[in-house]
Amino acid sequence: MNTTHDKPSNGIYSASNSIKPVNFFCSARGAKTVQLAGDFNHWHPILMAQREDSWWFIQMWLPHGHHQYRFLVDGEPTLDLHATGTARDERDEPVSLIAVS
C-alpha cells in the first residue's frame, strides 16, 4: 500500500521559511573600514572583518528571496562587483542584489 504525506499547511518546510548562511566579500585594499548594509538589517551598517589577504568578509544568515545591499568603504557607498545584479532602492540609489535559494 502506497501512502503519501501532504506537506503541512503551515508551511514550516517551505523555502520561504528557511535561512542560509551567505558570505559577503569586498575587495577594498587600503580601506580603514568596510561595512555591509542591506534590507536584511534595515540598512544599519555592520562592520566587516578584514582578512589577511586584504579582502573584507562577513557571513549573514538570510531568508529565501532577493535582497538589496551595499558596502560602505570608508563611509562611501560601493556596489558589489560580484553581485547577482543591481537595482535601485527607495531613494533611487543603486544597490547590489543577491538571490538566496
N, C-alpha and C positions, 0 to 999 in steps of 0.2 A: 504494500500500500504506500503510495506516494503522498506526502503531506507537504504543504507549503506554509511558510510563515510570513504573514504580512508584516511589513515594516510598521513600527509603532506610529500612530498618527501624530504623536507629539514631536516627531522629527529629531529625536535625540541622536539618531545615526546619520543625519543629513550632513552634507558637506558644509552647509551654511553654519552649522554649529561647531565645526572643527577649527582648531587653531594650529598653526605650524610655525616652527622657528624659521625666520627669514634673516639671512645675513646681508648686511649693507656694508659696502666697501667704498671708500673715497680716496682717490689719489690726490693728495694736496701737500706735496713736498714743500717744506719750509713754513707751513701754516702753524700758528700757535695753538689754535683750537679749531675743531670741526664738530659741528652739531647736526643732529638729524631732527627735523620737524615734519610732521605729516598729519593727515586727517585721523590717523590711528592714535595719536597722542594729543589731539586738539591743538595742534600746531605749537605746542610748547617744546622748545628745543631741548634735546637730550645730548649731553656730551658724549662723543665717541672716543674710543681708546686708540692711541697711536701705536702701531706695531713697529717692530724693529726694522721692517723693510720700508718704512715711511708711509705705508697705507694706514688709513683710519678705518676702524671697524666697530660695529655694534650688531648684536643679534636681538631681534624683536620677535615676539610671538604675535602673529597676525591672523585674523579670521579669513575665511574664504572670501574672495572677491577682488575688486580692483581698488587700489589705494593710491592717493596722491601724496607726494612728499618732496622735500628739497633738502639739500645740505646747506649749512651756513658755515662757510670757510672764513674764519676771522670776521664773522658777522655778515659777510656778503652772501646773498642767496646764490646758490650754484646748482645747476641741473646735474643729474647723474648721467654720464655718458653711456652707461651700461644698462639704463632703464628699459623696461618693456616698451615705453613710449612716452609721449609728453601730452600735456593738456593745459588748460587754463583754470585757475582757481576762481573763487567767487569775486576776487578783486581784479580779475582778468590778467593775473600774473602767471608766467609759465611755471609749471611744476612737472616733476617726473612721475611716471606711473609704474606700478608694479602689480602683476596679477598673481594672486595666491590661489592655488587649486587644491 
